[in-house]
């Protein structure tokens, strides 16, 4: 599934709910379904800077794609990182770099998250894109060697 198809799926899922309490419950549910990061990656090196909650993110690059695992110690934040991982995991670095991530605004998260959670979400996206840039450069260097 493409990044846009994943985003559209999330937007469609959120349209099923009329009020934000139900949407928050759904975000919490998504967090519970997040495949857990291995304990060995729950280190300072894997913490996302800029999040008020503790969020660990681990990228694994294989066969030209980046696969992310993550976890958080806060239930809403865990749901947010779950959505981000669902949208961006298993794609090439270039696809991640070039992605227009519209699902956040489309489901109304931008106006329903506290400023600290919004900053945390931006930090998550920034970290994922940072990993994508690093793997993209590695890919280009390997191609020219």
C-alpha positions in Angstrom: 0.0 0.0 0.0 1.3 3.5 -0.9 1.8 6.2 1.7 -1.2 8.1 0.4 -3.3 4.9 0.5 -2.3 4.4 4.1 -3.2 8.0 4.9 -6.5 7.7 3.1 -7.3 4.6 5.1 -6.7 6.5 8.4 -8.8 9.4 7.3 -11.6 7.0 6.4 -11.4 5.3 9.7 -11.6 8.6 11.6 -14.7 9.7 9.6 -16.6 6.8 11.3 -16.5 8.8 14.6 -18.6 11.8 15.3 -17.0 13.3 18.4 -13.4 13.6 19.6 -13.8 11.4 22.7 -14.5 8.5 20.3 -11.5 9.6 18.1 -9.2 9.7 21.2 -10.4 6.2 22.2 -9.6 5.0 18.7 -6.1 6.6 18.9 -5.6 4.7 22.2 -6.7 1.5 20.5 -4.3 2.0 17.7 -1.5 2.4 20.3 -2.5 -0.9 21.8 -2.1 -2.6 18.4 1.3 -1.2 17.8 3.9 -3.9 17.4 6.3 -3.4 20.3 9.8 -2.3 19.9 12.4 -4.8 21.2 13.5 -3.9 24.8 17.1 -3.5 23.6 16.0 -0.5 21.6 14.4 1.3 24.6 17.5 3.3 25.1 18.4 7.0 25.2 19.8 6.6 21.6 16.3 5.7 20.4 14.3 8.3 22.3 12.8 11.0 20.1 13.9 14.5 21.3 11.2 17.0 21.5 8.5 14.8 22.9 7.2 15.4 26.4 6.4 11.7 26.7 9.1 9.1 26.2 8.9 7.8 22.6 11.4 5.2 21.3 11.8 4.7 17.6 13.9 2.1 15.8 14.5 2.0 12.1 15.6 -1.1 10.2 16.7 -0.8 6.6 16.3 -3.9 4.5 15.7 -4.5 0.8 15.6 -0.8 0.0 12.8 0.0 2.6 12.7 1.3 6.1 10.8 -0.6 8.7 10.0 1.2 12.0 9.1 -0.1 15.4 8.2 2.2 18.3 6.8 2.5 21.7 5.8 5.2 24.2 5.0 5.5 27.9 1.9 7.6 27.2 -1.2 6.0 25.7 -2.2 8.9 23.4 1.3 9.4 22.2 1.6 5.6 21.6 -1.4 5.9 19.4 0.1 8.8 17.5 3.4 7.1 16.8 1.3 4.0 15.8 -0.4 6.0 13.0 2.9 7.5 11.9 4.6 4.1 11.7 1.5 2.7 9.9 1.8 5.4 7.2 5.6 5.5 6.8 6.9 2.0 7.6 7.9 -0.3 4.8 8.6 2.4 2.3 11.8 3.6 0.6 13.7 6.5 2.0 12.8 8.6 -1.1 9.1 7.9 -0.7 9.3 9.0 3.0 11.3 12.1 2.2 8.9 13.1 -0.6 5.7 12.2 1.2 3.0 14.9 1.7 1.7 13.9 5.1 -1.8 15.3 5.0 -3.6 12.8 7.3 -2.8 14.8 10.4 -4.8 17.8 9.2 -7.4 15.7 7.4 -8.5 14.0 10.6 -8.3 17.2 12.6 -5.4 16.3 14.8 -3.8 19.6 14.3 -6.6 21.4 16.1 -7.3 18.8 18.8 -3.9 18.0 20.2 -2.4 20.0 23.0 0.6 22.2 21.9 3.0 19.7 23.6 1.5 16.7 21.8 1.6 18.6 18.5 5.2 19.4 19.0 5.8 15.8 19.9 4.1 14.6 16.7 6.2 17.0 14.7 9.3 15.6 16.4 8.3 12.1 15.5 7.8 13.0 11.8 11.1 15.0 11.8 13.0 12.0 13.3 11.5 9.6 10.8 12.4 11.9 7.9 15.9 12.2 9.4 16.3 8.5 9.3 15.0 8.4 5.7 17.6 11.1 4.7 20.4 9.1 6.3 19.4 5.8 4.6 18.9 7.7 1.3 22.4 9.1 1.4 23.8 5.7 2.4 21.9 4.2 -0.6 23.4 6.8 -3.0 26.9 6.3 -1.6 26.7 2.5 -1.9 25.5 2.9 -5.5 28.5 5.1 -6.4 31.1 2.9 -4.7 
